[in-house]
Amino acid sequence: MATTEECRAALEKLSDNMQRAEGNARAAAALERSVSCHITDLDVTFAGRMTGGRIEVHETLQGPPHEKAQIRLGMAGDDLVALVDGRLNFAKAWGSGRVKLHAGLRDLLVLRKLL
């Protein structure tokens, strides 16, 4: 099972990857939105913002998100690490329910360019 520190590092790596994105993915990464990522097996939530092509984590909270972010992710820590490392396909994980993504319809249409 991935640790809280490994999950935070994975989010930092994802943020770095987003900042280096090009083309349509770069436009998707440029969204300005509140974000939360609930790590279900650790019952920890990373909350922050997508801004300037990065994910900035402002808080690490025990339990589910305290506030409803505009973009909300939920998954096991090992799945987060595997997604960021490229060992788990996001679309398949989302389709099978391993990864939960909640956002407005417009945001979902833009975010799909990151996949």
All heavy atoms as an XYZ file, in Angstrom:
870
protein
N       0.841     -1.177      0.000
C       0.000      0.000      0.000
C       0.891      1.247      0.000
O       1.824      1.358      0.791
C      -0.911     -0.015      1.232
C      -1.808      1.180      1.308
S      -3.186      1.060      2.479
C      -2.357      1.001      4.029
N       0.572      2.180     -0.900
C       1.335      3.420     -0.992
C       1.119      4.254      0.268
O       0.035      4.254      0.856
C       0.899      4.208     -2.219
N       2.137      4.972      0.668
C       2.063      5.839      1.840
C       1.553      7.227      1.440
O       1.512      7.576      0.253
C       3.436      5.997      2.503
O       4.292      6.699      1.585
C       4.038      4.654      2.871
N       1.212      8.025      2.436
C       0.791      9.402      2.183
C       1.895     10.168      1.466
O       1.624     10.924      0.526
C       0.419     10.097      3.513
O      -0.637      9.357      4.131
C      -0.014     11.530      3.298
N       3.130      9.954      1.868
C       4.260     10.646      1.244
C       4.427     10.225     -0.217
O       4.723     11.057     -1.082
C       5.557     10.377      2.025
C       5.577     10.962      3.417
C       4.772     10.150      4.440
O       4.542      8.933      4.232
O       4.335     10.735      5.435
N       4.247      8.936     -0.512
C       4.341      8.462     -1.895
C       3.219      9.046     -2.750
O       3.438      9.386     -3.921
C       4.303      6.931     -1.939
C       5.561      6.284     -1.397
C       5.423      4.778     -1.213
O       4.327      4.310     -0.813
O       6.423      4.074     -1.463
N       2.042      9.179     -2.183
C       0.912      9.768     -2.915
C       1.163     11.246     -3.183
O       0.904     11.742     -4.280
C      -0.385      9.575     -2.146
S      -0.917      7.851     -2.081
N       1.676     11.951     -2.190
C       2.007     13.368     -2.383
C       3.073     13.517     -3.466
O       2.972     14.399     -4.332
C       2.479     14.010     -1.086
C       2.704     15.510     -1.226
C       3.227     16.106      0.057
N       2.301     16.813      0.880
C       1.609     17.894      0.534
N       1.665     18.357     -0.666
N       0.853     18.511      1.395
N       4.072     12.646     -3.454
C       5.120     12.685     -4.479
C       4.536     12.386     -5.862
O       4.942     13.001     -6.860
C       6.227     11.693     -4.136
N       3.580     11.468     -5.935
C       2.942     11.150     -7.214
C       2.172     12.363     -7.736
O       2.211     12.662     -8.939
C       2.017      9.942     -7.067
N       1.477     13.079     -6.857
C       0.765     14.285     -7.283
C       1.734     15.354     -7.761
O       1.458     16.077     -8.722
C      -0.119     14.821     -6.154
C      -1.388     14.027     -5.879
C      -2.073     14.535     -4.610
C      -2.339     14.097     -7.065
N       2.878     15.449     -7.111
C       3.909     16.408     -7.535
C       4.445     16.026     -8.920
O       4.627     16.891     -9.788
C       5.052     16.462     -6.512
C       6.098     17.488     -6.816
C       5.595     18.928     -6.719
O       4.695     19.209     -5.918
O       6.123     19.781     -7.466
N       4.663     14.742     -9.135
C       5.126     14.270    -10.447
C       4.067     14.532    -11.517
O       4.389     14.964    -12.626
C       5.473     12.784    -10.381
C       6.028     12.234    -11.677
C       6.422     10.773    -11.531
C       6.914     10.210    -12.859
N       7.269      8.784    -12.733
N       2.793     14.291    -11.185
C       1.700     14.580    -12.112
C       1.684     16.061    -12.457
O       1.535     16.449    -13.622
C       0.361     14.158    -11.507
C      -0.885     14.520    -12.303
C      -0.876     13.862    -13.671
C      -2.137     14.134    -11.522
N       1.874     16.894    -11.466
C       1.914     18.332    -11.669
C       3.060     18.715    -12.607
O       2.887     19.515    -13.528
C       2.069     19.033    -10.320
O       2.060     20.424    -10.486
N       4.229     18.134    -12.402
C       5.377     18.386    -13.280
C       5.068     17.952    -14.708
O       5.395     18.656    -15.670
C       6.617     17.645    -12.780
C       7.166     18.203    -11.475
O       6.791     19.332    -11.086
O       7.959     17.493    -10.830
N       4.434     16.790    -14.859
C       4.066     16.289    -16.183
C       3.077     17.227    -16.872
O       3.181     17.474    -18.074
C       3.460     14.884    -16.091
C       4.450     13.832    -15.654
O       5.660     14.050    -15.669
N       3.942     12.700    -15.241
N       2.120     17.725    -16.114
C       1.131     18.643    -16.671
C       1.795     19.925    -17.154
O       1.449     20.443    -18.213
C       0.059     18.979    -15.627
C      -0.897     17.853    -15.348
S      -2.012     18.194    -13.962
C      -2.678     19.800    -14.366
N       2.761     20.399    -16.410
C       3.424     21.644    -16.773
C       4.233     21.488    -18.063
O       4.395     22.440    -18.815
C       4.317     22.129    -15.641
C       4.734     23.570    -15.817
C       5.297     24.148    -14.560
O       6.064     23.516    -13.865
N       4.926     25.379    -14.264
N       4.692     20.279    -18.346
C       5.460     20.023    -19.570
C       4.578     19.620    -20.752
O       5.083     19.382    -21.842
C       6.491     18.934    -19.310
C       7.626     19.361    -18.403
C       8.751     18.347    -18.396
N       8.331     17.040    -17.933
C       8.372     16.612    -16.676
N       8.806     17.408    -15.739
N       7.992     15.407    -16.351
N       3.262     19.542    -20.546
C       2.352     19.113    -21.611
C       2.404     20.090    -22.781
O       2.721     21.267    -22.623
C       0.932     19.006    -21.071
N       2.072     19.569    -23.955
C       2.058     20.388    -25.170
C       0.719     20.243    -25.877
O      -0.053     19.327    -25.595
C       3.195     19.942    -26.095
C       4.566     20.144    -25.496
C       5.683     19.668    -26.406
O       5.395     19.172    -27.513
O       6.843     19.799    -26.006
N       0.429     21.150    -26.793
C      -0.769     21.062    -27.617
C      -2.052     21.134    -26.812
O      -2.192     21.942    -25.893
N      -3.029     20.254    -27.162
C      -4.328     20.238    -26.493
C      -4.205     19.916    -25.008
O      -4.966     20.423    -24.198
C      -5.261     19.213    -27.150
C      -5.747     19.669    -28.503
O      -5.740     20.854    -28.805
N      -6.163     18.722    -29.317
N      -3.240     19.061    -24.666
C      -3.049     18.706    -23.258
C      -2.598     19.928    -22.460
O      -2.990     20.102    -21.307
C      -2.037     17.576    -23.127
N      -1.807     20.793    -23.071
C      -1.356     22.004    -22.382
C      -2.541     22.914    -22.080
O      -2.640     23.488    -21.000
C      -0.315     22.743    -23.207
C       0.263     23.959    -22.497
C       1.430     24.523    -23.302
N       2.373     25.297    -22.571
C       3.154     24.903    -21.583
N       3.070     23.681    -21.147
N       4.006     25.706    -20.995
N      -3.464     23.033    -23.033
C      -4.656     23.854    -22.818
C      -5.504     23.272    -21.685
O      -6.030     24.008    -20.854
C      -5.473     23.943    -24.104
N      -5.612     21.953    -21.623
C      -6.381     21.300    -20.560
C      -5.715     21.519    -19.202
O      -6.387     21.745    -18.203
C      -6.533     19.813    -20.851
N      -4.401     21.451    -19.181
C      -3.669     21.627    -17.929
C      -3.760     23.070    -17.425
O      -3.519     23.322    -16.246
C      -2.209     21.229    -18.114
N      -4.126     23.995    -18.299
C      -4.182     25.408    -17.928
C      -5.473     25.802    -17.215
O      -5.659     26.962    -16.872
C      -3.994     26.272    -19.172
N      -6.367     24.842    -16.966
C      -7.593     25.146    -16.231
C      -7.260     25.747    -14.869
O      -6.258     25.392    -14.255
C      -8.412     23.871    -16.000
C      -9.189     23.309    -17.168
C      -9.796     21.956    -16.779
C     -10.280     24.261    -17.611
N      -8.112     26.634    -14.416
C      -8.000     27.215    -13.071
C      -9.177     26.679    -12.263
O     -10.305     27.155    -12.411
C      -8.034     28.741    -13.140
C      -6.893     29.366    -13.908
C      -5.610     29.433    -13.097
O      -5.686     29.510    -11.858
O      -4.533     29.400    -13.716
N      -8.938     25.656    -11.446
C     -10.023     25.002    -10.714
C      -9.536     24.541     -9.341
O      -8.362     24.227     -9.161
C     -10.522     23.759    -11.462
C     -11.078     24.005    -12.842
C     -12.449     24.677    -12.764
N     -13.062     24.777    -14.076
C     -12.904     25.796    -14.907
N     -12.135     26.808    -14.566
N     -13.509     25.812    -16.079
N     -10.482     24.440     -8.414
C     -10.168     23.790     -7.135
C     -10.139     22.285     -7.393
O     -10.876     21.770     -8.238
C     -11.202     24.143     -6.072
O     -12.510     23.758     -6.473
N      -9.250     21.582     -6.697
C      -9.037     20.151     -6.919
C      -8.919     19.444     -5.572
O      -8.332     19.976     -4.625
C      -7.728     19.910     -7.708
C      -7.455     18.440     -7.901
C      -7.755     20.610     -9.040
N      -9.490     18.227     -5.523
C      -9.229     17.360     -4.374
C      -8.968     15.956     -4.874
O      -9.501     15.542     -5.902
C     -10.403     17.367     -3.383
O     -11.543     16.757     -3.943
N      -8.117     15.258     -4.169
C      -7.795     13.867     -4.492
C      -7.888     13.067     -3.193
O      -7.037     13.206     -2.306
C      -6.401     13.761     -5.099
S      -5.953     12.072     -5.563
N      -8.948     12.255     -3.092
C      -9.163     11.444     -1.897
C      -8.516     10.080     -2.112
O      -8.864      9.370     -3.046
C     -10.658     11.296     -1.620
C     -10.946     10.532     -0.381
N     -11.850      9.513     -0.330
C     -10.441     10.629      0.881
C     -11.888      9.013      0.893
N     -11.050      9.683      1.639
N      -7.574      9.738     -1.260
C      -6.903      8.436     -1.306
C      -7.695      7.530     -0.371
O      -7.604      7.642      0.854
C      -5.418      8.546     -0.882
C      -4.697      9.624     -1.709
C      -4.742      7.193     -1.007
C      -4.734      9.411     -3.218
N      -8.493      6.670     -0.978
C      -9.504      5.921     -0.231
C      -8.923      4.955      0.790
O      -9.459      4.840      1.894
C     -10.427      5.170     -1.196
O      -9.642      4.349     -2.069
C     -11.235      6.154     -2.041
N      -7.843      4.257      0.448
C      -7.311      3.268      1.391
C      -6.585      3.911      2.566
O      -6.482      3.308      3.631
C      -6.430      2.232      0.678
C      -5.297      2.838     -0.111
O      -5.394      4.018     -0.530
O      -4.304      2.136     -0.356
N      -6.105      5.131      2.403
C      -5.460      5.856      3.497
C      -6.439      6.803      4.195
O      -6.124      7.330      5.264
C      -4.275      6.676      2.964
C      -3.133      5.888      2.322
C      -2.108      6.846      1.713
C      -2.482      4.971      3.339
N      -7.600      7.036      3.572
C      -8.599      7.989      4.032
C      -7.961      9.357      4.271
O      -8.132      9.981      5.314
C      -9.328      7.491      5.276
C     -10.656      8.219      5.477
O     -11.210      8.753      4.484
O     -11.136      8.269      6.631
N      -7.228      9.802      3.247
C      -6.549     11.092      3.259
C      -6.961     11.831      1.987
O      -7.116     11.223      0.933
C      -5.012     10.903      3.273
C      -4.278     12.202      3.009
C      -4.564     10.304      4.591
N      -7.143     13.149      2.117
C      -7.474     13.974      0.953
C      -6.425     15.058      0.780
O      -6.069     15.745      1.739
C      -8.860     14.631      1.120
O      -9.844     13.602      1.211
C      -9.189     15.532     -0.050
N      -5.944     15.194     -0.449
C      -5.075     16.294     -0.829
C      -5.973     17.330     -1.498
O      -6.685     17.004     -2.454
C      -3.987     15.830     -1.805
C      -3.063     14.814     -1.207
C      -3.249     13.464     -1.444
C      -2.003     15.206     -0.410
C      -2.405     12.515     -0.899
C      -1.145     14.267      0.149
C      -1.352     12.917     -0.101
N      -5.969     18.547     -1.000
C      -6.825     19.597     -1.541
C      -5.972     20.770     -1.984
O      -4.980     21.111     -1.339
C      -7.827     20.050     -0.480
N      -6.366     21.362     -3.100
C      -5.618     22.501     -3.610
C      -6.253     23.077     -4.852
O      -7.475     23.060     -4.996
N      -5.400     23.548     -5.764
C      -5.870     24.183     -7.000
C      -5.038     23.727     -8.189
O      -3.855     23.474     -8.055
C      -5.760     25.704     -6.923
C      -6.758     26.314     -5.981
C      -7.049     27.765     -6.250
N      -7.575     28.098     -7.551
C      -8.852     27.973     -7.928
N      -9.736     27.463     -7.112
N      -9.245     28.373     -9.115
N      -5.720     23.652     -9.327
C      -5.044     23.568    -10.613
C      -4.873     25.005    -11.053
O      -5.857     25.733    -11.202
C      -5.937     22.844    -11.642
C      -5.532     21.457    -11.955
S      -6.675     20.677    -13.127
C      -5.865     21.058    -14.664
N      -3.645     25.425    -11.211
C      -3.382     26.801    -11.602
C      -2.034     26.889    -12.286
O      -1.092     26.194    -11.884
C      -3.452     27.753    -10.389
O      -3.289     29.096    -10.829
C      -2.437     27.421     -9.329
N      -1.947     27.681    -13.326
C      -0.683     27.862    -14.032
C      -0.125     26.577    -14.607
O       1.088     26.424    -14.700
N      -1.004     25.640    -14.969
C      -0.543     24.375    -15.544
C      -0.021     23.385    -14.525
O       0.611     22.396    -14.877
N      -0.269     23.645    -13.252
C       0.209     22.768    -12.173
C      -0.919     22.470    -11.196
O      -1.914     23.168    -11.155
C       1.339     23.434    -11.381
C       2.592     23.707    -12.174
C       3.740     24.139    -11.283
N       4.049     23.185    -10.235
C       4.788     22.089    -10.379
N       5.278     21.787    -11.548
N       5.038     21.286     -9.358
N      -0.701     21.446    -10.396
C      -1.571     21.169     -9.261
C      -0.812     21.611     -8.019
O       0.283     21.116     -7.751
C      -1.912     19.670     -9.152
C      -2.685     19.203    -10.374
C      -2.706     19.399     -7.872
C      -2.873     17.702    -10.433
N      -1.370     22.558     -7.295
C      -0.754     23.029     -6.058
C      -1.551     22.470     -4.887
O      -2.719     22.829     -4.708
C      -0.745     24.555     -6.014
C       0.108     25.183     -7.097
C       0.080     26.697     -7.057
O      -0.643     27.285     -6.211
O       0.773     27.294     -7.885
N      -0.961     21.586     -4.123
C      -1.623     21.011     -2.952
C      -1.435     21.975     -1.788
O      -0.317     22.302     -1.410
C      -1.047     19.619     -2.602
C      -1.659     19.089     -1.313
C      -1.277     18.644     -3.754
N      -2.556     22.444     -1.247
C      -2.517     23.394     -0.127
C      -2.735     22.734      1.222
O      -2.278     23.248      2.242
C      -3.570     24.489     -0.312
C      -3.358     25.321     -1.533
N      -4.378     25.856     -2.250
C      -2.228     25.694     -2.188
C      -3.910     26.534     -3.276
N      -2.601     26.444     -3.258
N      -3.474     21.593      1.212
C      -3.798     20.933      2.471
C      -3.784     19.425      2.301
O      -4.117     18.910      1.244
C      -5.216     21.295      2.936
C      -5.481     22.721      3.276
C      -6.919     22.896      3.726
O      -7.802     22.930      2.867
O      -7.117     22.956      4.963
N      -3.416     18.749      3.370
C      -3.583     17.306      3.461
C      -4.518     17.076      4.639
O      -4.200     17.443      5.770
C      -2.232     16.598      3.695
O      -1.339     16.958      2.634
C      -2.407     15.094      3.726
N      -5.694     16.514      4.340
C      -6.745     16.377      5.337
C      -7.018     14.918      5.643
O      -6.951     14.068      4.748
C      -8.043     17.005      4.813
C      -7.932     18.424      4.273
C      -9.162     18.781      3.465
C      -7.734     19.386      5.421
N      -7.346     14.621      6.867
C      -7.774     13.269      7.235
C      -9.223     13.110      6.797
O     -10.036     13.995      6.999
C      -7.631     13.067      8.748
C      -7.578     11.638      9.172
C      -6.427     10.860      8.530
O      -5.322     11.343      8.371
N      -6.713      9.645      8.134
N      -9.541     12.003      6.160
C     -10.912     11.723      5.740
C     -11.224     12.258      4.355
O     -10.349     12.740      3.648
N     -12.503     12.175      3.995
C     -12.929     12.660      2.685
C     -12.832     14.183      2.619
O     -12.685     14.843      3.655
C     -14.370     12.172      2.564
C     -14.817     11.932      3.944
C     -13.602     11.586      4.749
N     -12.945     14.753      1.419
C     -12.831     16.216      1.291
C     -13.852     16.935      2.157
O     -14.994     16.512      2.254
C     -13.117     16.472     -0.191
C     -13.102     15.163     -0.867
C     -13.246     14.099      0.161
N     -13.423     18.016      2.774
C     -14.313     18.805      3.620
C     -15.184     19.719      2.787
O     -16.283     20.075      3.193
C     -13.515     19.632      4.621
C     -12.724     18.782      5.570
N     -11.967     19.319      6.563
C     -12.565     17.437      5.687
C     -11.379     18.350      7.255
N     -11.719     17.205      6.728
N     -14.676     20.143      1.634
C     -15.414     21.009      0.726
C     -15.464     20.350     -0.647
O     -14.576     19.575     -0.998
C     -14.741     22.374      0.621
C     -14.750     23.151      1.915
C     -14.079     24.502      1.775
O     -13.919     25.000      0.642
O     -13.711     25.057      2.814
N     -16.460     20.687     -1.423
C     -16.646     20.113     -2.746
C     -15.801     20.893     -3.754
O     -16.129     22.024     -4.106
C     -18.126     20.159     -3.124
C     -18.454     19.459     -4.399
C     -19.956     19.480     -4.629
C     -20.314     18.832     -5.936
N     -21.757     18.897     -6.174
N     -14.701     20.289     -4.194
C     -13.837     20.918     -5.190
C     -14.481     20.829     -6.568
O     -15.332     19.975     -6.819
C     -12.469     20.233     -5.204
N     -14.054     21.692     -7.472
C     -14.590     21.669     -8.835
C     -14.175     20.401     -9.584
O     -14.920     19.909    -10.419
C     -14.142     22.917     -9.584
C     -14.765     24.180     -9.017
C     -14.094     25.424     -9.528
O     -12.892     25.615     -9.371
N     -14.888     26.286    -10.163
N     -12.989     19.897     -9.288
C     -12.510     18.632     -9.864
C     -12.143     17.731     -8.700
O     -11.312     18.094     -7.867
C     -11.293     18.850    -10.781
C     -11.669     19.758    -11.953
C     -10.746     17.511    -11.274
C     -10.488     20.195    -12.814
N     -12.815     16.574     -8.621
C     -12.609     15.661     -7.501
C     -12.185     14.293     -8.011
O     -12.840     13.707     -8.874
C     -13.902     15.543     -6.696
C     -14.337     16.861     -6.120
C     -15.661     16.818     -5.398
N     -16.794     16.266     -6.124
C     -17.490     16.901     -7.062
N     -17.135     18.118     -7.442
N     -18.538     16.340     -7.642
N     -11.090     13.801     -7.471
C     -10.589     12.463     -7.782
C     -10.683     11.601     -6.544
O     -10.526     12.098     -5.428
C      -9.124     12.524     -8.222
C      -8.833     13.156     -9.568
C      -7.362     13.524     -9.667
C      -9.214     12.200    -10.673
N     -10.880     10.312     -6.734
C     -10.870      9.354     -5.644
C     -10.300      8.041     -6.137
O     -10.681      7.569     -7.214
N      -9.370      7.467     -5.382
C      -8.737      6.206     -5.771
C      -7.856      5.706     -4.640
O      -7.569      6.440     -3.695
C      -7.889      6.397     -7.031
C      -6.641      7.242     -6.820
S      -5.887      7.821     -8.336
C      -6.955      9.195     -8.745
N      -7.410      4.470     -4.757
C      -6.434      3.909     -3.815
C      -5.055      4.523     -4.104
O      -4.762      4.922     -5.230
C      -6.377      2.397     -3.954
N      -4.231      4.579     -3.086
C      -2.897      5.144     -3.237
C      -2.059      4.429     -4.285
O      -1.365      5.069     -5.080
N      -2.117      3.095     -4.300
C      -1.356      2.340     -5.294
C      -1.805      2.674     -6.705
O      -0.984      2.711     -7.636
C      -1.487      0.829     -5.049
C      -0.711      0.363     -3.828
O       0.196      1.093     -3.369
O      -1.016     -0.736     -3.330
N      -3.095      2.927     -6.888
C      -3.597      3.288     -8.214
C      -3.104      4.664     -8.639
O      -2.758      4.873     -9.812
C      -5.122      3.225     -8.252
C      -5.647      1.798     -8.227
O      -4.876      0.864     -8.547
O      -6.827      1.616     -7.892
N      -3.047      5.615     -7.708
C      -2.510      6.942     -8.033
C      -1.059      6.812     -8.491
O      -0.680      7.360     -9.535
C      -2.598      7.880     -6.828
C      -1.904      9.234     -6.990
C      -2.517     10.031     -8.125
C      -1.955     10.011     -5.681
N      -0.266      6.090     -7.741
C       1.148      5.922     -8.089
C       1.279      5.230     -9.448
O       2.077      5.653    -10.298
C       1.894      5.145     -6.977
C       3.297      4.778     -7.397
C       1.915      5.962     -5.680
N       0.489      4.187     -9.685
C       0.540      3.455    -10.957
C       0.099      4.333    -12.128
O       0.686      4.274    -13.221
C      -0.316      2.199    -10.878
N      -0.929      5.165    -11.927
C      -1.377      6.072    -12.988
C      -0.273      7.038    -13.388
O       0.017      7.217    -14.565
C      -2.600      6.877    -12.525
C      -3.945      6.207    -12.591
C      -4.987      7.033    -11.853
C      -4.379      5.993    -14.028
N       0.333      7.654    -12.395
C       1.366      8.653    -12.672
C       2.607      8.011    -13.285
O       3.240      8.591    -14.154
C       1.702      9.445    -11.391
C       2.881     10.372    -11.612
C       0.487     10.235    -10.925
N       2.915      6.782    -12.884
C       4.073      6.072    -13.439
C       3.797      5.464    -14.813
O       4.690      4.898    -15.423
C       4.533      4.966    -12.487
C       5.236      5.512    -11.258
O       5.628      6.701    -11.271
O       5.394      4.755    -10.285
N       2.532      5.540    -15.270
C       2.190      5.002    -16.584
C       1.901      3.512    -16.596
O       1.807      2.907    -17.662
N       1.749      2.906    -15.433
C       1.468      1.465    -15.355
C      -0.029      1.163    -15.322
O      -0.423      0.010    -15.417
C       2.136      0.864    -14.115
C       3.653      0.885    -14.176
C       4.292      0.300    -12.926
N       4.222      1.264    -11.833
C       3.594      1.068    -10.676
N       2.993     -0.067    -10.423
N       3.582      2.003     -9.740
N      -0.859      2.187    -15.192
C      -2.304      2.014    -15.149
C      -2.925      3.022    -16.108
O      -2.638      4.220    -16.037
C      -2.832      2.238    -13.725
C      -4.332      2.101    -13.496
C      -4.807      0.680    -13.813
C      -4.680      2.452    -12.050
N      -3.760      2.545    -17.019
C      -4.429      3.387    -17.995
C      -5.614      4.076    -17.324
O      -6.483      3.412    -16.753
C      -4.896      2.524    -19.176
C      -5.651      3.332    -20.198
O      -6.828      3.605    -20.026
N      -4.959      3.706    -21.252
N      -5.649      5.414    -17.407
C      -6.690      6.170    -16.725
C      -8.081      5.801    -17.217
O      -8.988      5.575    -16.422
C      -6.481      7.686    -16.878
C      -7.533      8.476    -16.164
C      -7.402      8.771    -14.822
C      -8.683      8.899    -16.823
C      -8.384      9.473    -14.146
C      -9.670      9.596    -16.158
C      -9.517      9.891    -14.819
N      -8.279      5.756    -18.522
C      -9.612      5.481    -19.074
C     -10.132      4.124    -18.607
O     -11.297      3.994    -18.220
C      -9.580      5.567    -20.595
N      -9.272      3.113    -18.620
C      -9.693      1.781    -18.169
C      -9.984      1.780    -16.666
O     -10.951      1.171    -16.215
C      -8.631      0.739    -18.505
C      -8.542      0.433    -19.978
C      -7.503     -0.615    -20.252
C      -7.388     -0.874    -21.749
N      -6.356     -1.861    -22.059
N      -9.138      2.463    -15.893
C      -9.336      2.520    -14.444
C     -10.619      3.278    -14.099
O     -11.362      2.882    -13.201
C      -8.124      3.168    -13.774
N     -10.899      4.344    -14.834
C     -12.116      5.124    -14.613
C     -13.339      4.299    -15.016
O     -14.317      4.214    -14.284
C     -12.044      6.418    -15.405
C     -13.156      7.391    -15.159
C     -13.857      7.562    -14.003
C     -13.679      8.333    -16.085
N     -14.782      8.581    -14.165
C     -14.692      9.066    -15.429
C     -13.375      8.653    -17.402
C     -15.411     10.079    -16.061
C     -14.087      9.666    -18.012
C     -15.097     10.363    -17.351
N     -13.250      3.654    -16.170
C     -14.364      2.836    -16.650
C     -14.692      1.664    -15.736
O     -15.859      1.276    -15.600
N     -13.677      1.119    -15.069
C     -13.901     -0.024    -14.183
C     -14.266      0.396    -12.755
O     -14.575     -0.444    -11.918
C     -12.651     -0.913    -14.138
O     -11.603     -0.252    -13.451
N     -14.205      1.697    -12.481
C     -14.554      2.192    -11.150
C     -13.392      2.260    -10.177
O     -13.584      2.648     -9.025
N     -12.193      1.891    -10.614
C     -11.030      1.985     -9.721
C     -10.680      3.441     -9.425
O     -10.148      3.750     -8.354
C      -9.811      1.296    -10.347
C      -9.903     -0.206    -10.302
C      -8.755     -0.867    -11.017
N      -7.476     -0.672    -10.355
C      -6.349     -1.216    -10.795
N      -6.350     -1.981    -11.878
N      -5.218     -1.003    -10.152
N     -10.945      4.306    -10.381
C     -10.686      5.737    -10.233
C     -12.008      6.466    -10.400
O     -12.754      6.196    -11.342
C      -9.672      6.234    -11.289
C      -9.542      7.743    -11.256
C      -8.323      5.583    -11.089
N     -12.279      7.373     -9.493
C     -13.483      8.202     -9.576
C     -13.050      9.618     -9.950
O     -12.097     10.151     -9.390
C     -14.206      8.251     -8.231
C     -14.520      6.902     -7.646
C     -15.865      6.420     -8.085
C     -16.333      5.234     -7.288
N     -16.080      3.962     -7.858
N     -13.748     10.182    -10.921
C     -13.503     11.559    -11.339
C     -14.848     12.259    -11.417
O     -15.755     11.786    -12.105
C     -12.809     11.606    -12.701
C     -12.694     12.976    -13.368
C     -11.828     13.923    -12.536
C     -12.121     12.835    -14.771
N     -14.973     13.350    -10.670
C     -16.198     14.139    -10.671
C     -15.823     15.571    -11.033
O     -14.926     16.156    -10.413
C     -16.869     14.123     -9.299
C     -17.196     12.752     -8.822
N     -18.324     12.077     -9.201
C     -16.516     11.915     -8.004
C     -18.328     10.884     -8.649
N     -17.243     10.766     -7.910
N     -16.499     16.084    -12.037
C     -16.280     17.466    -12.467
C     -17.476     17.868    -13.315
O     -18.265     17.016    -13.745
C     -14.986     17.574    -13.277
N     -17.590     19.146    -13.579
C     -18.636     19.628    -14.460
C     -18.418     19.102    -15.873
O     -17.292     18.733    -16.255
N     -19.469     19.062    -16.655
C     -19.394     18.523    -18.015
C     -18.349     19.234    -18.859
O     -17.550     18.586    -19.541
C     -20.772     18.599    -18.691
C     -20.846     18.019    -20.098
C     -20.442     16.552    -20.116
C     -22.231     18.197    -20.674
N     -18.302     20.531    -18.803
C     -17.302     21.277    -19.595
C     -15.884     20.909    -19.160
O     -15.003     20.735    -19.995
C     -17.516     22.774    -19.462
C     -18.731     23.257    -20.194
C     -18.866     24.744    -20.097
N     -20.123     25.150    -20.699
C     -20.633     26.341    -20.595
N     -19.993     27.269    -19.914
N     -21.780     26.639    -21.168
N     -15.674     20.812    -17.860
C     -14.347     20.440    -17.370
C     -13.979     19.024    -17.801
O     -12.842     18.763    -18.184
C     -14.269     20.552    -15.845
C     -14.241     22.005    -15.377
O     -13.970     22.892    -16.189
O     -14.498     22.227    -14.184
N     -14.935     18.096    -17.753
C     -14.666     16.726    -18.201
C     -14.251     16.705    -19.667
O     -13.324     15.976    -20.050
C     -15.887     15.840    -17.990
C     -16.190     15.446    -16.559
C     -17.530     14.721    -16.487
C     -15.076     14.589    -15.971
N     -14.914     17.496    -20.490
C     -14.572     17.534    -21.916
C     -13.156     18.084    -22.134
O     -12.424     17.608    -22.995
C     -15.596     18.370    -22.688
C     -16.988     17.758    -22.784
C     -17.968     18.749    -23.414
C     -16.962     16.452    -23.558
N     -12.778     19.067    -21.334
C     -11.427     19.626    -21.446
C     -10.402     18.652    -20.865
O      -9.338     18.403    -21.457
C     -11.338     21.001    -20.746
C      -9.910     21.506    -20.700
C     -12.244     22.003    -21.467
N     -10.704     18.062    -19.717
C      -9.758     17.156    -19.045
C      -9.451     15.909    -19.860
O      -8.362     15.354    -19.749
C     -10.286     16.758    -17.665
C     -10.270     17.852    -16.613
C     -11.025     17.402    -15.387
C      -8.844     18.245    -16.263
N     -10.371     15.466    -20.707
C     -10.122     14.261    -21.500
C      -8.908     14.431    -22.410
O      -8.275     13.479    -22.800
C     -11.356     13.847    -22.283
C     -11.711     14.762    -23.399
C     -12.988     14.327    -24.104
N     -13.435     15.346    -25.014
C     -13.049     15.448    -26.271
N     -12.218     14.563    -26.783
N     -13.482     16.437    -27.031
N      -8.541     15.675    -22.713
C      -7.370     15.938    -23.549
C      -6.072     15.596    -22.826
O      -5.044     15.430    -23.450
C      -7.352     17.406    -23.996
C      -8.529     17.768    -24.867
C      -8.570     19.235    -25.145
C      -9.841     19.593    -25.907
N      -9.988     21.032    -26.056
N      -6.135     15.510    -21.505
C      -4.950     15.140    -20.726
C      -4.692     13.638    -20.765
O      -3.630     13.171    -20.390
C      -5.108     15.564    -19.260
C      -4.938     17.034    -18.968
C      -5.301     17.331    -17.526
C      -3.530     17.491    -19.262
N      -5.685     12.863    -21.184
C      -5.578     11.413    -21.108
C      -4.821     10.844    -22.280
O      -4.925     10.881    -23.329
C      -6.969     10.787    -21.015
C      -7.802     11.348    -19.872
C      -9.188     10.743    -19.887
C      -7.130     11.081    -18.554
